[in-house]
């Protein structure tokens, strides 16, 4: 099929590349000329394992193209995916839909035959209705169909999630569009993906409801870990015991820092904003947001306790600063609040992340970047394992840390407290 992906951010680029790998002709469009030039050279703007190889493969096979020409791309395609950003509004909690609506206005002037217009971006309920209104001002409704097809891609696992999804959700009551999209996704359905056809509004809400529930699981286990620390219970035992119940499941029951990234923070806020619009109280999700907002402060207090409130001139090393492993995404990472707070108290921060130096810390004094794990931890008073990269799972602390009085704060519980105790390492974990 001939597809057009509008927006080469995380969703648009990954989805476009994976669709081309299934044998479709895909044009990825973006207004950013430099980004398009880089993509044509094989330079990928995001860190996602395996993505660069797929881009190169399908670009060479001419199934994948990159362009800044929206008119030409839309006219040549049968299915148009809107994949632009929907960040939280400044000084608010609702989703900023300006990019989505601007795209709708633009493509309405380029529709020359029947097009299926798909909202792939995460958008609040009724957004599809508004897109339909915008386009219908210039185009007959017989020439287009607006469909909601939310994505469920995890950063760091996006290619696998696209290729082996749990479900494909298609929000439309248009039989023609539904038939076409079922055909588009047939290679994934044949591998076991469940194909769900709902109303457009239901599909929009499924995405938000899913993210809100997963955020709730993370926040729930984080709050339980606070209790475990008070009563001498290991949160890992609780997670395993709960997760074996098939009604609950083990995924997203890992205690650690606050959730972050491109989805959970903005999507929980957006669904609450939608509920307020329709005068409904989502009290559970409101509590989740509040608890998550407090999480970094609680972890910071734990750092102070570990250092006996003697932070000044302490050399603190952060291993990993992204919000999770296998991504370079810094959005809402706990480090963004913890590191500046520690610097204000007089600490000297050193960090290492496999995805490289971060601009977020360039203007903060006493924050330096190390090129590898060994140099990062060598002189540290406190080593904080912030992100669960595989690089950090087999560190020889005894050999590589030169400071004899160092301590380790494992925010991801990747080491065994028992083994660390046997090694006589001053080790602190989450929820135990």
ZAZATOR-869238 format. One record per residue (C-alpha): residue in one letter; y, z, x. Coordinates in steps of 0.2 Angstrom, whole numbers. Each point is the difference from the previous one (the first is absolute). Layout:
# residues N
   aa       v       w       u
    a       Y       Z       X
...
//
This chain:
# residues 432
   aa       v       w       u
    x       0       0       0
    x      18      -2       5
    x       9      17       2
    x      17       6       5
    x       3      17       6
    x      18       5      -1
    x       4      14      13
    x      -9       2      16
    x       0      19       1
    x     -16      10       0
    x      -7      -6     -17
    x       6     -18       0
    x      -6      -4      18
    x     -17       9      -1
    x      -4      -7     -17
    x       6     -18       4
    x     -10       0      16
    x     -16       6      -9
    x       2     -12     -14
    x       1     -14      13
    x     -16       6       8
    x      -9      -2     -16
    x       4     -18       1
    x      17      -1     -10
    x      16      -9       5
    x      13      13       3
    x      18       0       3
    x       8      16       6
    x      19       0      -4
    x      14      11       7
    x      19      -1       2
    x      -1       8      17
    x       0     -16      11
    x      -5      10      16
    x     -15       8      -8
    x      -6     -17      -6
    x       3      -7      18
    x     -10      14       7
    x     -14      -2     -12
    x      -2     -18       4
    x      -2       5      18
    x     -13      13      -5
    x      11      15       3
    x      -4      12     -14
    x      14      12      -7
    x     -12      14      -5
    x     -14       9       9
    x     -16      -3     -10
    x     -17      -1       8
    x      -7     -18       0
    x      15      -8      -8
    x       6     -10      15
    x     -17      -8       2
    x      -1      -5     -19
    x      18      -7       1
    x      -4     -10      16
    x     -16      -7      -8
    x       7      -6     -16
    x      16      -6       7
    x      -9     -11      11
    x     -11      -6     -14
    x      16      -4     -10
    x      -5      10     -15
    x      14      12       4
    x      18      -5       2
    x      16      10       2
    x      17      -6      -7
    x      18       5      -4
    x       1     -13     -14
    x      -3       8     -16
    x       3     -15     -11
    x     -13     -11       9
    x     -13      14       1
    x       1       4     -18
    x       0     -19      -6
    x     -16      -3      11
    x      -9      15      -7
    x     -10       4     -16
    x       0      19       2
    x      16      10       6
    x      -2      18       6
    x      15      11       1
    x      -3      12      14
    x      18       6       5
    x       4      18       3
    x       3      13     -14
    x       7      15       9
    x       7      16      -8
    x      18      -2      -5
    x      13       8      11
    x       5      17      -7
    x     -13      -1     -13
    x     -19      -1      -4
    x      -3     -16     -10
    x      -6     -16       9
    x      13     -12       5
    x      -5     -16      -8
    x      15     -11       6
    x     -11     -10      11
    x     -13      -4     -13
    x      13      -5     -13
    x       9     -11      13
    x     -16      -9       4
    x      -3      -2     -19
    x      17      -8      -2
    x      -2     -12      15
    x     -17      -6      -4
    x       5      -3     -18
    x      10     -15       6
    x     -14      -8       9
    x     -14       0     -13
    x      -5     -18      -3
    x     -17       2      -8
    x     -11      14      -6
    x       0      15      12
    x      -9      17       0
    x      13      13       7
    x      -8      15       6
    x       8      17       4
    x      -9       6      15
    x      13      13       5
    x      -2      17      -7
    x      12       1     -15
    x       3      12     -15
    x      -7      -4     -18
    x      10     -13      -9
    x       6      -9      16
    x     -11     -15      -5
    x       9      -1     -16
    x      17      -1       9
    x      -6     -13      12
    x      -6     -10     -16
    x      17       2      -8
    x       9      -6      16
    x     -11     -16       3
    x       0      -4     -19
    x      19      -2       1
    x      -2     -16      10
    x     -18      -5      -3
    x     -11      -3     -16
    x     -13      14      -2
    x     -13     -14      -1
    x       3      -4      19
    x      -4      17       7
    x     -10      16      -2
    x       5      17       7
    x     -14      10       6
    x      -2      18       8
    x     -13       0      15
    x       3      16       9
    x      -7       2      18
    x     -10      15       6
    x       1      -3      19
    x      -1      15      12
    x      10      -2      16
    x     -12      -1      14
    x     -14      -6     -11
    x       9     -14      -9
    x     -11     -15       4
    x     -15       9      -5
    x       8       7     -16
    x       5     -18      -4
    x     -17      -7       4
    x     -11      14      -8
    x      11       7     -14
    x      -6      13     -13
    x       8     -10     -13
    x      12     -14      -4
    x      12       4     -14
    x       8     -15      -9
    x      13       5     -13
    x       2     -15     -12
    x      -5      -5     -18
    x       2     -18       4
    x     -17      -8       0
    x       4     -14      11
    x       7      11      14
    x     -14      12      -1
    x     -13     -14       2
    x      10      -7      15
    x       1      17       9
    x     -18       5      -3
    x      -4     -16       8
    x      12       4      15
    x      -8      17       2
    x     -18      -7      -3
    x      -5       2      19
    x       5      19      -1
    x      -9       2     -17
    x     -16      -7       7
    x       0      13      13
    x       1      14     -13
    x      18       2      -4
    x       3       5     -19
    x      12     -12      -9
    x      10       9     -12
    x      11      -9     -13
    x      14      11      -8
    x      17      -2      -8
    x      14      -3      12
    x       7      17      -2
    x     -17       9       2
    x      -2      -9      17
    x      17       6       6
    x      -4      18      -5
    x     -18      -1       8
    x       8      -2      17
    x      12      15      -2
    x     -13      11      -8
    x     -12      -4      14
    x      12       5      14
    x       7      15      -9
    x     -18       6      -2
    x      -5      -2      18
    x      17       8       5
    x      -6      15     -11
    x     -16       1       9
    x       8       1      17
    x      13      13      -6
    x     -14      10      -9
    x     -10       2      16
    x      15       3      11
    x       5      15     -12
    x     -18       6       1
    x       1       0      19
    x      15      12      -1
    x     -11      12      -9
    x     -15      -2      12
    x      11       4      14
    x       4      17      -8
    x     -18       5      -4
    x     -10      -6      15
    x      -8     -15      -8
    x      -2     -17       7
    x       7     -14     -11
    x     -12     -12       7
    x     -14       9      -9
    x      10       0     -16
    x       3     -19       2
    x     -18      -4       3
    x      -6      12     -14
    x      12      -8     -13
    x      -2     -18       6
    x     -19       0      -3
    x       4       2     -19
    x      -1     -19      -5
    x      14       4     -13
    x      12       5      14
    x      -5     -10      15
    x       3       4      18
    x      14     -13       3
    x      18       6       2
    x      -6      18       1
    x       5       2      19
    x      13      13       3
    x      14      -4      12
    x      18      -5       0
    x      10      -6     -15
    x      -5     -17      -7
    x      12     -14       5
    x       1     -19       2
    x       5     -14     -11
    x      -8       5     -16
    x      -3      18      -5
    x      18       7       3
    x       9     -13     -10
    x     -13      -3     -13
    x      -2      18      -5
    x      19       1      -2
    x       0     -17      -9
    x     -13       5     -13
    x      10      16      -4
    x      16     -10      -2
    x     -10     -11     -12
    x      -6      15     -10
    x      18       7      -1
    x       6     -17      -7
    x     -13       1     -14
    x       3      19      -2
    x     -17       6       6
    x      -3      14      12
    x     -12      -3      14
    x       0      18       6
    x     -15      -2      12
    x       7     -14      10
    x      17       9       1
    x      -9      15       7
    x      -9     -12      12
    x      16      -7       7
    x       8      17       2
    x     -15       7       9
    x      -1     -15      12
    x      19       1       3
    x      -3      18       6
    x     -16      -4      11
    x      10      -5      16
    x      10      17      -1
    x     -17       9      -1
    x      -7      -9      15
    x      16       3       9
    x      -1      19      -3
    x     -18      -1       6
    x       6      -7      16
    x      13      14       2
    x     -14      13      -3
    x     -12      -8      13
    x      14       1      13
    x       5      18      -6
    x      17      -7      -5
    x       4      -4      18
    x       4     -18      -1
    x      14      -2      12
    x      -4     -11      15
    x     -18      -1      -5
    x      -8     -17       3
    x      -8      -6     -16
    x     -10     -16       0
    x      -4     -10     -16
    x     -15     -11       0
    x       3     -13     -13
    x      16      -1     -10
    x      -4     -13     -13
    x      -4       7     -18
    x     -19      -5       3
    x     -11      -9      13
    x      -2     -18       2
    x      18      -4      -6
    x      17      -1       8
    x       8       6     -16
    x      12      15       2
    x       6       1     -17
    x       0      18      -6
    x     -10       6      15
    x       1      19       2
    x       6      -3      18
    x      17      -7      -6
    x       5      18      -6
    x     -11      11      12
    x       6      -8      17
    x      19       1      -4
    x      -3      18      -6
    x      -9       5      16
    x      13      -8      11
    x      14      10      -9
    x     -10      16       4
    x       1      -5      19
    x     -18      -8       2
    x      -3     -15      11
    x     -10     -13      -9
    x     -12     -13       8
    x     -10     -12     -11
    x     -13     -13       1
    x      -5     -12     -13
    x     -12     -15       2
    x      12     -12      -9
    x      14       4      13
    x      17       8       1
    x      10       3     -16
    x      18      -4      -3
    x       1      15     -12
    x       1      12      15
    x      11     -11      12
    x      16      10      -4
    x      -8      17       0
    x       3      10      16
    x     -15       8       9
    x     -13     -12      -8
    x      -9     -12      12
    x     -15     -12      -2
    x     -15       0      11
    x     -10     -16       3
    x     -17       9      -1
    x      -9      15      -6
    x      -2       8      17
    x      18      -1       5
    x       5       6     -17
    x     -10      16       0
    x       0       4      19
    x      14      13       0
    x       0       5     -18
    x       2      18      -6
    x      -6      -6     -18
    x      -9     -15      -4
    x       1      -5     -19
    x     -13     -13      -6
    x      10      -8     -14
    x      -9     -16      -3
    x     -19      -3       0
    x      -1     -14      12
    x     -17      -3       8
    x      10       2      17
    x       2      18      -3
    x     -18       5      -5
    x      -8       2      17
    x      14       7      11
    x      -5      10      15
    x      13      14      -2
    x      -7      10      14
    x       2     -14      13
    x      15      -8      -6
    x      12      14      -5
    x       8       8      16
    x       8      14      -9
    x     -12      15      -1
    x       8       8     -15
    x       0     -15     -11
    x      -5       1     -19
    x      -6     -14     -12
    x       5      -1     -18
    x     -12     -13      -8
    x       9      -5     -16
    x     -15     -12      -4
    x     -15      11       3
    x      -8     -12      12
    x      -7      13      11
    x     -13      13      -3
    x       8      18       1
    x     -16       7       6
    x      -1     -12      15
    x      18       2       4
    x      -3      19       0
    x     -15      -2      12
    x      11     -10      11
    x      13      14       0
    x      13     -11      -7
    x      14       8     -10
    x      -3     -11     -16
    x       8       0     -17
    x      -5     -10     -14
    x       5      -3     -18
    x      -8      11     -14
    x     -10      12      12
//
